[in-house]
Each structure stands twice: as structure tokens, then as C-alpha cells.
Amino acid sequence: MEQYEQFFVCPHCGESISILLDLSVLSQEYIEDCEVCCRPIEIKYVVGEDGEVEFEEGRG
């Protein structure tokens, strides 16, 4: 399992947080709670053929 650390800002509280993405799964969409404010964040990512990670976060 190849992991990638993604940094982003919580869309609810504005805190900088990070998560580990499992790059062996080429596309995922799920909800994860912010580790600071505990509100839901919608996480989406796609791994391209070149290994580039396209990441989006939003209010869940």
C-alpha cells in the first residue's frame, strides 16, 4: 500500500490538517471528520496515470 500525505485547510474551521491517502486505490470519495472541529469533510481524490494526485475537499 502506497500512502501519500495530503495537507489542506478545513472548510469549516479553517485549521490546517493532513490525511493519509491510500494511492493503491486510484479513486475514492468519502466523508472524514475534521480532527479539530469534528465537522464532516467530503474527501475526493483521483490518481492519474502519471501518478499525479488530484485532490478536493469540501463541506460534507
Distance bins in CASP14 RR format, pairs under 12 A and 6 or more apart:
PFRMAT RR
TARGET T0000
AUTHOR 0000-0000-0000
RMODE 2
METHOD distances of the structure
MODEL  1
1 20 0 0 0 0 1 0 0 0 0 0 0
1 21 0 0 0 0 0 1 0 0 0 0 0
1 22 1 0 1 0 0 0 0 0 0 0 0
1 23 0 0 0 0 1 0 0 0 0 0 0
1 24 1 0 1 0 0 0 0 0 0 0 0
1 25 0 0 0 0 1 0 0 0 0 0 0
2 20 0 0 0 0 0 1 0 0 0 0 0
2 21 0 0 0 0 1 0 0 0 0 0 0
2 22 1 0 0 1 0 0 0 0 0 0 0
2 23 1 0 1 0 0 0 0 0 0 0 0
2 24 1 0 1 0 0 0 0 0 0 0 0
2 25 0 0 0 0 1 0 0 0 0 0 0
2 26 0 0 0 0 0 1 0 0 0 0 0
2 47 0 0 0 0 1 0 0 0 0 0 0
2 51 0 0 0 0 1 0 0 0 0 0 0
2 53 0 0 0 0 0 1 0 0 0 0 0
3 18 0 0 0 0 0 1 0 0 0 0 0
3 19 0 0 0 0 1 0 0 0 0 0 0
3 20 1 0 1 0 0 0 0 0 0 0 0
3 21 1 0 0 1 0 0 0 0 0 0 0
3 22 1 0 0 1 0 0 0 0 0 0 0
3 23 1 0 0 1 0 0 0 0 0 0 0
3 24 0 0 0 0 1 0 0 0 0 0 0
3 25 0 0 0 0 0 1 0 0 0 0 0
3 47 0 0 0 0 0 1 0 0 0 0 0
3 53 0 0 0 0 0 1 0 0 0 0 0
4 18 0 0 0 0 0 1 0 0 0 0 0
4 19 0 0 0 0 1 0 0 0 0 0 0
4 20 1 0 0 1 0 0 0 0 0 0 0
4 21 1 0 1 0 0 0 0 0 0 0 0
4 22 0 0 0 0 1 0 0 0 0 0 0
4 23 1 0 1 0 0 0 0 0 0 0 0
4 24 0 0 0 0 0 1 0 0 0 0 0
4 25 0 0 0 0 0 1 0 0 0 0 0
4 28 0 0 0 0 0 1 0 0 0 0 0
4 45 0 0 0 0 1 0 0 0 0 0 0
4 47 0 0 0 0 1 0 0 0 0 0 0
4 51 0 0 0 0 1 0 0 0 0 0 0
4 52 0 0 0 0 0 1 0 0 0 0 0
4 53 1 0 0 1 0 0 0 0 0 0 0
4 54 0 0 0 0 0 1 0 0 0 0 0
4 55 0 0 0 0 1 0 0 0 0 0 0
5 17 0 0 0 0 0 1 0 0 0 0 0
5 18 1 0 1 0 0 0 0 0 0 0 0
5 19 1 0 0 1 0 0 0 0 0 0 0
5 20 1 0 1 0 0 0 0 0 0 0 0
5 21 1 0 0 1 0 0 0 0 0 0 0
5 22 0 0 0 0 0 1 0 0 0 0 0
5 23 0 0 0 0 0 1 0 0 0 0 0
5 53 0 0 0 0 0 1 0 0 0 0 0
5 55 0 0 0 0 0 1 0 0 0 0 0
6 16 0 0 0 0 0 1 0 0 0 0 0
6 17 0 0 0 0 1 0 0 0 0 0 0
6 18 1 0 0 1 0 0 0 0 0 0 0
6 19 1 0 1 0 0 0 0 0 0 0 0
6 20 1 0 0 1 0 0 0 0 0 0 0
6 21 1 0 1 0 0 0 0 0 0 0 0
6 22 0 0 0 0 0 1 0 0 0 0 0
6 23 0 0 0 0 0 1 0 0 0 0 0
6 28 0 0 0 0 0 1 0 0 0 0 0
6 32 0 0 0 0 0 1 0 0 0 0 0
6 41 0 0 0 0 0 1 0 0 0 0 0
6 43 0 0 0 0 1 0 0 0 0 0 0
6 44 0 0 0 0 0 1 0 0 0 0 0
6 45 1 0 0 1 0 0 0 0 0 0 0
6 47 0 0 0 0 0 1 0 0 0 0 0
6 53 1 0 0 1 0 0 0 0 0 0 0
6 54 0 0 0 0 0 1 0 0 0 0 0
6 55 1 0 1 0 0 0 0 0 0 0 0
6 56 0 0 0 0 0 1 0 0 0 0 0
6 57 0 0 0 0 1 0 0 0 0 0 0
7 15 0 0 0 0 0 1 0 0 0 0 0
7 16 1 0 0 1 0 0 0 0 0 0 0
7 17 1 0 0 1 0 0 0 0 0 0 0
7 18 1 0 1 0 0 0 0 0 0 0 0
7 19 0 0 0 0 1 0 0 0 0 0 0
7 20 0 0 0 0 0 1 0 0 0 0 0
7 21 0 0 0 0 0 1 0 0 0 0 0
7 53 0 0 0 0 0 1 0 0 0 0 0
7 55 0 0 0 0 1 0 0 0 0 0 0
7 57 0 0 0 0 0 1 0 0 0 0 0
8 14 0 0 0 0 1 0 0 0 0 0 0
8 15 0 0 0 0 1 0 0 0 0 0 0
8 16 1 0 0 1 0 0 0 0 0 0 0
8 17 1 0 0 1 0 0 0 0 0 0 0
8 18 1 0 0 1 0 0 0 0 0 0 0
8 19 1 0 0 1 0 0 0 0 0 0 0
8 21 0 0 0 0 0 1 0 0 0 0 0
8 32 0 0 0 0 0 1 0 0 0 0 0
8 34 0 0 0 0 0 1 0 0 0 0 0
8 35 0 0 0 0 0 1 0 0 0 0 0
8 41 0 0 0 0 1 0 0 0 0 0 0
8 42 0 0 0 0 0 1 0 0 0 0 0
8 43 0 0 0 0 1 0 0 0 0 0 0
8 44 0 0 0 0 0 1 0 0 0 0 0
8 45 0 0 0 0 0 1 0 0 0 0 0
8 53 0 0 0 0 0 1 0 0 0 0 0
8 55 1 0 0 1 0 0 0 0 0 0 0
8 56 0 0 0 0 1 0 0 0 0 0 0
8 57 1 0 1 0 0 0 0 0 0 0 0
8 58 0 0 0 0 1 0 0 0 0 0 0
9 15 1 0 0 1 0 0 0 0 0 0 0
9 16 1 0 1 0 0 0 0 0 0 0 0
9 17 1 0 0 1 0 0 0 0 0 0 0
9 18 0 0 0 0 0 1 0 0 0 0 0
9 34 0 0 0 0 0 1 0 0 0 0 0
9 36 0 0 0 0 0 1 0 0 0 0 0
9 37 0 0 0 0 0 1 0 0 0 0 0
9 41 0 0 0 0 0 1 0 0 0 0 0
9 57 0 0 0 0 1 0 0 0 0 0 0
9 58 0 0 0 0 0 1 0 0 0 0 0
10 16 1 0 0 1 0 0 0 0 0 0 0
10 17 1 0 1 0 0 0 0 0 0 0 0
10 18 0 0 0 0 0 1 0 0 0 0 0
10 19 0 0 0 0 0 1 0 0 0 0 0
10 32 0 0 0 0 0 1 0 0 0 0 0
10 33 0 0 0 0 1 0 0 0 0 0 0
10 34 1 0 1 0 0 0 0 0 0 0 0
10 35 0 0 0 0 1 0 0 0 0 0 0
10 36 1 0 0 1 0 0 0 0 0 0 0
10 37 1 0 0 1 0 0 0 0 0 0 0
10 38 0 0 0 0 0 1 0 0 0 0 0
10 39 1 0 0 1 0 0 0 0 0 0 0
10 40 0 0 0 0 0 1 0 0 0 0 0
10 41 1 0 0 1 0 0 0 0 0 0 0
10 42 0 0 0 0 0 1 0 0 0 0 0
10 43 0 0 0 0 0 1 0 0 0 0 0
10 57 0 0 0 0 1 0 0 0 0 0 0
10 58 0 0 0 0 1 0 0 0 0 0 0
10 59 0 0 0 0 1 0 0 0 0 0 0
10 60 0 0 0 0 0 1 0 0 0 0 0
11 17 0 0 0 0 0 1 0 0 0 0 0
11 34 0 0 0 0 1 0 0 0 0 0 0
11 36 0 0 0 0 0 1 0 0 0 0 0
11 37 0 0 0 0 0 1 0 0 0 0 0
11 39 0 0 0 0 1 0 0 0 0 0 0
11 40 0 0 0 0 1 0 0 0 0 0 0
11 41 1 0 0 1 0 0 0 0 0 0 0
11 42 0 0 0 0 1 0 0 0 0 0 0
11 43 0 0 0 0 0 1 0 0 0 0 0
11 56 0 0 0 0 0 1 0 0 0 0 0
11 57 1 0 0 1 0 0 0 0 0 0 0
11 58 1 0 1 0 0 0 0 0 0 0 0
11 59 1 0 1 0 0 0 0 0 0 0 0
11 60 0 0 0 0 1 0 0 0 0 0 0
12 33 0 0 0 0 1 0 0 0 0 0 0
12 34 1 0 0 1 0 0 0 0 0 0 0
12 35 0 0 0 0 0 1 0 0 0 0 0
12 36 0 0 0 0 1 0 0 0 0 0 0
12 37 1 0 1 0 0 0 0 0 0 0 0
12 38 0 0 0 0 1 0 0 0 0 0 0
12 39 1 0 1 0 0 0 0 0 0 0 0
12 40 0 0 0 0 1 0 0 0 0 0 0
12 41 1 0 0 1 0 0 0 0 0 0 0
12 42 0 0 0 0 0 1 0 0 0 0 0
12 57 0 0 0 0 0 1 0 0 0 0 0
12 58 0 0 0 0 1 0 0 0 0 0 0
12 59 1 0 0 1 0 0 0 0 0 0 0
12 60 0 0 0 0 1 0 0 0 0 0 0
13 33 0 0 0 0 0 1 0 0 0 0 0
13 34 1 0 0 1 0 0 0 0 0 0 0
13 35 0 0 0 0 0 1 0 0 0 0 0
13 36 1 0 1 0 0 0 0 0 0 0 0
13 37 1 1 0 0 0 0 0 0 0 0 0
13 38 0 0 0 0 1 0 0 0 0 0 0
13 39 1 0 0 1 0 0 0 0 0 0 0
13 41 0 0 0 0 0 1 0 0 0 0 0
13 59 0 0 0 0 0 1 0 0 0 0 0
14 34 0 0 0 0 1 0 0 0 0 0 0
14 36 0 0 0 0 1 0 0 0 0 0 0
14 37 0 0 0 0 1 0 0 0 0 0 0
14 39 0 0 0 0 0 1 0 0 0 0 0
14 41 0 0 0 0 0 1 0 0 0 0 0
14 57 0 0 0 0 0 1 0 0 0 0 0
14 58 0 0 0 0 0 1 0 0 0 0 0
14 59 0 0 0 0 0 1 0 0 0 0 0
15 34 1 0 0 1 0 0 0 0 0 0 0
15 35 0 0 0 0 1 0 0 0 0 0 0
15 36 1 0 1 0 0 0 0 0 0 0 0
15 37 1 0 0 1 0 0 0 0 0 0 0
15 38 0 0 0 0 0 1 0 0 0 0 0
15 39 0 0 0 0 0 1 0 0 0 0 0
15 41 0 0 0 0 0 1 0 0 0 0 0
16 34 0 0 0 0 0 1 0 0 0 0 0
16 35 0 0 0 0 0 1 0 0 0 0 0
16 36 0 0 0 0 1 0 0 0 0 0 0
16 57 0 0 0 0 0 1 0 0 0 0 0
17 32 0 0 0 0 1 0 0 0 0 0 0
17 33 0 0 0 0 0 1 0 0 0 0 0
17 34 1 0 0 1 0 0 0 0 0 0 0
17 35 1 0 1 0 0 0 0 0 0 0 0
17 36 1 0 0 1 0 0 0 0 0 0 0
17 37 0 0 0 0 1 0 0 0 0 0 0
17 38 0 0 0 0 0 1 0 0 0 0 0
17 39 0 0 0 0 0 1 0 0 0 0 0
17 41 0 0 0 0 1 0 0 0 0 0 0
17 43 0 0 0 0 0 1 0 0 0 0 0
17 57 0 0 0 0 1 0 0 0 0 0 0
18 32 0 0 0 0 0 1 0 0 0 0 0
18 34 0 0 0 0 0 1 0 0 0 0 0
18 35 0 0 0 0 1 0 0 0 0 0 0
18 36 0 0 0 0 0 1 0 0 0 0 0
18 43 0 0 0 0 0 1 0 0 0 0 0
18 55 0 0 0 0 0 1 0 0 0 0 0
18 57 0 0 0 0 0 1 0 0 0 0 0
19 28 0 0 0 0 0 1 0 0 0 0 0
19 30 0 0 0 0 0 1 0 0 0 0 0
19 31 0 0 0 0 0 1 0 0 0 0 0
19 32 1 0 0 1 0 0 0 0 0 0 0
19 33 0 0 0 0 0 1 0 0 0 0 0
19 34 0 0 0 0 0 1 0 0 0 0 0
19 35 0 0 0 0 1 0 0 0 0 0 0
19 41 0 0 0 0 1 0 0 0 0 0 0
19 43 1 0 0 1 0 0 0 0 0 0 0
19 45 0 0 0 0 1 0 0 0 0 0 0
19 53 0 0 0 0 0 1 0 0 0 0 0
19 55 0 0 0 0 1 0 0 0 0 0 0
19 57 0 0 0 0 1 0 0 0 0 0 0
20 28 0 0 0 0 0 1 0 0 0 0 0
20 32 0 0 0 0 0 1 0 0 0 0 0
20 43 0 0 0 0 0 1 0 0 0 0 0
20 45 0 0 0 0 0 1 0 0 0 0 0
20 53 0 0 0 0 0 1 0 0 0 0 0
21 27 0 0 0 0 0 1 0 0 0 0 0
21 28 1 0 0 1 0 0 0 0 0 0 0
21 29 0 0 0 0 0 1 0 0 0 0 0
21 30 0 0 0 0 0 1 0 0 0 0 0
21 32 0 0 0 0 0 1 0 0 0 0 0
21 43 0 0 0 0 1 0 0 0 0 0 0
21 44 0 0 0 0 0 1 0 0 0 0 0
21 45 1 0 1 0 0 0 0 0 0 0 0
21 46 0 0 0 0 0 1 0 0 0 0 0
21 47 0 0 0 0 1 0 0 0 0 0 0
21 51 0 0 0 0 0 1 0 0 0 0 0
21 53 1 0 0 1 0 0 0 0 0 0 0
21 54 0 0 0 0 0 1 0 0 0 0 0
21 55 1 0 0 1 0 0 0 0 0 0 0
21 56 0 0 0 0 0 1 0 0 0 0 0
21 57 0 0 0 0 0 1 0 0 0 0 0
22 28 1 0 0 1 0 0 0 0 0 0 0
22 30 0 0 0 0 0 1 0 0 0 0 0
22 43 0 0 0 0 0 1 0 0 0 0 0
22 45 0 0 0 0 1 0 0 0 0 0 0
22 47 0 0 0 0 1 0 0 0 0 0 0
22 53 0 0 0 0 0 1 0 0 0 0 0
23 45 0 0 0 0 1 0 0 0 0 0 0
23 46 0 0 0 0 0 1 0 0 0 0 0
23 47 1 0 1 0 0 0 0 0 0 0 0
23 48 0 0 0 0 1 0 0 0 0 0 0
23 51 1 0 0 1 0 0 0 0 0 0 0
23 52 0 0 0 0 0 1 0 0 0 0 0
23 53 1 0 0 1 0 0 0 0 0 0 0
23 54 0 0 0 0 0 1 0 0 0 0 0
23 55 0 0 0 0 0 1 0 0 0 0 0
24 47 0 0 0 0 1 0 0 0 0 0 0
24 51 0 0 0 0 0 1 0 0 0 0 0
25 43 0 0 0 0 0 1 0 0 0 0 0
25 45 0 0 0 0 1 0 0 0 0 0 0
25 46 0 0 0 0 0 1 0 0 0 0 0
25 47 0 0 0 0 1 0 0 0 0 0 0
25 53 0 0 0 0 0 1 0 0 0 0 0
26 45 0 0 0 0 1 0 0 0 0 0 0
26 46 1 0 0 1 0 0 0 0 0 0 0
26 47 1 0 1 0 0 0 0 0 0 0 0
26 48 1 0 0 1 0 0 0 0 0 0 0
26 49 0 0 0 0 1 0 0 0 0 0 0
26 51 0 0 0 0 1 0 0 0 0 0 0
26 52 0 0 0 0 0 1 0 0 0 0 0
26 53 0 0 0 0 0 1 0 0 0 0 0
26 54 0 0 0 0 0 1 0 0 0 0 0
27 43 0 0 0 0 0 1 0 0 0 0 0
27 44 0 0 0 0 1 0 0 0 0 0 0
27 45 1 0 0 1 0 0 0 0 0 0 0
27 46 1 0 1 0 0 0 0 0 0 0 0
27 47 1 0 0 1 0 0 0 0 0 0 0
27 48 0 0 0 0 1 0 0 0 0 0 0
27 53 0 0 0 0 0 1 0 0 0 0 0
27 54 0 0 0 0 1 0 0 0 0 0 0
27 55 0 0 0 0 0 1 0 0 0 0 0
27 56 0 0 0 0 0 1 0 0 0 0 0
28 42 0 0 0 0 0 1 0 0 0 0 0
28 43 1 0 0 1 0 0 0 0 0 0 0
28 44 1 0 0 1 0 0 0 0 0 0 0
28 45 1 0 1 0 0 0 0 0 0 0 0
28 46 0 0 0 0 1 0 0 0 0 0 0
28 47 0 0 0 0 1 0 0 0 0 0 0
28 53 0 0 0 0 0 1 0 0 0 0 0
28 54 0 0 0 0 0 1 0 0 0 0 0
28 55 0 0 0 0 0 1 0 0 0 0 0
28 56 0 0 0 0 0 1 0 0 0 0 0
29 41 0 0 0 0 0 1 0 0 0 0 0
29 42 1 0 0 1 0 0 0 0 0 0 0
29 43 1 0 0 1 0 0 0 0 0 0 0
29 44 1 0 1 0 0 0 0 0 0 0 0
29 45 0 0 0 0 1 0 0 0 0 0 0
29 46 0 0 0 0 1 0 0 0 0 0 0
29 55 0 0 0 0 0 1 0 0 0 0 0
29 56 0 0 0 0 1 0 0 0 0 0 0
29 57 0 0 0 0 0 1 0 0 0 0 0
29 58 0 0 0 0 0 1 0 0 0 0 0
29 60 0 0 0 0 0 1 0 0 0 0 0
30 40 0 0 0 0 0 1 0 0 0 0 0
30 41 0 0 0 0 1 0 0 0 0 0 0
30 42 1 0 0 1 0 0 0 0 0 0 0
30 43 1 0 1 0 0 0 0 0 0 0 0
30 44 0 0 0 0 1 0 0 0 0 0 0
30 45 0 0 0 0 1 0 0 0 0 0 0
30 56 0 0 0 0 0 1 0 0 0 0 0
30 57 0 0 0 0 0 1 0 0 0 0 0
30 58 0 0 0 0 0 1 0 0 0 0 0
30 60 0 0 0 0 0 1 0 0 0 0 0
31 39 0 0 0 0 0 1 0 0 0 0 0
31 40 1 0 1 0 0 0 0 0 0 0 0
31 41 1 0 0 1 0 0 0 0 0 0 0
31 42 1 0 1 0 0 0 0 0 0 0 0
31 43 1 0 0 1 0 0 0 0 0 0 0
31 44 0 0 0 0 0 1 0 0 0 0 0
31 57 0 0 0 0 0 1 0 0 0 0 0
31 58 0 0 0 0 1 0 0 0 0 0 0
31 59 0 0 0 0 0 1 0 0 0 0 0
31 60 1 0 1 0 0 0 0 0 0 0 0
32 38 0 0 0 0 0 1 0 0 0 0 0
32 39 0 0 0 0 0 1 0 0 0 0 0
32 40 1 0 0 1 0 0 0 0 0 0 0
32 41 1 0 1 0 0 0 0 0 0 0 0
32 42 0 0 0 0 1 0 0 0 0 0 0
32 43 1 0 1 0 0 0 0 0 0 0 0
32 44 0 0 0 0 0 1 0 0 0 0 0
32 45 0 0 0 0 0 1 0 0 0 0 0
32 57 0 0 0 0 1 0 0 0 0 0 0
32 58 0 0 0 0 0 1 0 0 0 0 0
32 60 0 0 0 0 1 0 0 0 0 0 0
33 39 1 0 0 1 0 0 0 0 0 0 0
33 40 1 0 1 0 0 0 0 0 0 0 0
33 41 1 0 0 1 0 0 0 0 0 0 0
33 42 0 0 0 0 0 1 0 0 0 0 0
33 43 0 0 0 0 0 1 0 0 0 0 0
33 60 0 0 0 0 1 0 0 0 0 0 0
34 40 1 0 0 1 0 0 0 0 0 0 0
34 41 1 0 1 0 0 0 0 0 0 0 0
34 42 0 0 0 0 0 1 0 0 0 0 0
34 43 0 0 0 0 0 1 0 0 0 0 0
34 57 0 0 0 0 1 0 0 0 0 0 0
34 58 0 0 0 0 0 1 0 0 0 0 0
34 59 0 0 0 0 0 1 0 0 0 0 0
34 60 0 0 0 0 0 1 0 0 0 0 0
35 41 0 0 0 0 1 0 0 0 0 0 0
37 59 0 0 0 0 0 1 0 0 0 0 0
39 57 0 0 0 0 0 1 0 0 0 0 0
39 58 0 0 0 0 0 1 0 0 0 0 0
39 59 1 0 0 1 0 0 0 0 0 0 0
39 60 1 0 0 1 0 0 0 0 0 0 0
40 57 0 0 0 0 0 1 0 0 0 0 0
40 58 0 0 0 0 1 0 0 0 0 0 0
40 59 1 0 0 1 0 0 0 0 0 0 0
40 60 1 0 1 0 0 0 0 0 0 0 0
41 55 0 0 0 0 0 1 0 0 0 0 0
41 56 0 0 0 0 0 1 0 0 0 0 0
41 57 1 0 1 0 0 0 0 0 0 0 0
41 58 1 0 1 0 0 0 0 0 0 0 0
41 59 1 0 0 1 0 0 0 0 0 0 0
41 60 1 0 0 1 0 0 0 0 0 0 0
42 55 0 0 0 0 0 1 0 0 0 0 0
42 56 1 0 0 1 0 0 0 0 0 0 0
42 57 1 0 0 1 0 0 0 0 0 0 0
42 58 1 0 1 0 0 0 0 0 0 0 0
42 59 1 0 0 1 0 0 0 0 0 0 0
42 60 1 0 1 0 0 0 0 0 0 0 0
43 53 0 0 0 0 0 1 0 0 0 0 0
43 55 1 0 0 1 0 0 0 0 0 0 0
43 56 1 0 0 1 0 0 0 0 0 0 0
43 57 1 0 1 0 0 0 0 0 0 0 0
43 58 0 0 0 0 1 0 0 0 0 0 0
43 59 0 0 0 0 0 1 0 0 0 0 0
43 60 0 0 0 0 1 0 0 0 0 0 0
44 53 0 0 0 0 0 1 0 0 0 0 0
44 54 0 0 0 0 1 0 0 0 0 0 0
44 55 1 0 0 1 0 0 0 0 0 0 0
44 56 1 0 1 0 0 0 0 0 0 0 0
44 57 1 0 0 1 0 0 0 0 0 0 0
44 58 0 0 0 0 1 0 0 0 0 0 0
44 60 0 0 0 0 0 1 0 0 0 0 0
45 51 0 0 0 0 0 1 0 0 0 0 0
45 52 0 0 0 0 0 1 0 0 0 0 0
45 53 1 0 1 0 0 0 0 0 0 0 0
45 54 1 0 0 1 0 0 0 0 0 0 0
45 55 1 0 1 0 0 0 0 0 0 0 0
45 56 1 0 0 1 0 0 0 0 0 0 0
45 57 0 0 0 0 1 0 0 0 0 0 0
46 52 0 0 0 0 1 0 0 0 0 0 0
46 53 1 0 0 1 0 0 0 0 0 0 0
46 54 1 0 1 0 0 0 0 0 0 0 0
46 55 0 0 0 0 1 0 0 0 0 0 0
46 56 0 0 0 0 1 0 0 0 0 0 0
47 53 1 0 1 0 0 0 0 0 0 0 0
47 54 1 0 0 1 0 0 0 0 0 0 0
47 55 0 0 0 0 1 0 0 0 0 0 0
48 54 1 0 0 1 0 0 0 0 0 0 0
48 55 0 0 0 0 0 1 0 0 0 0 0
END
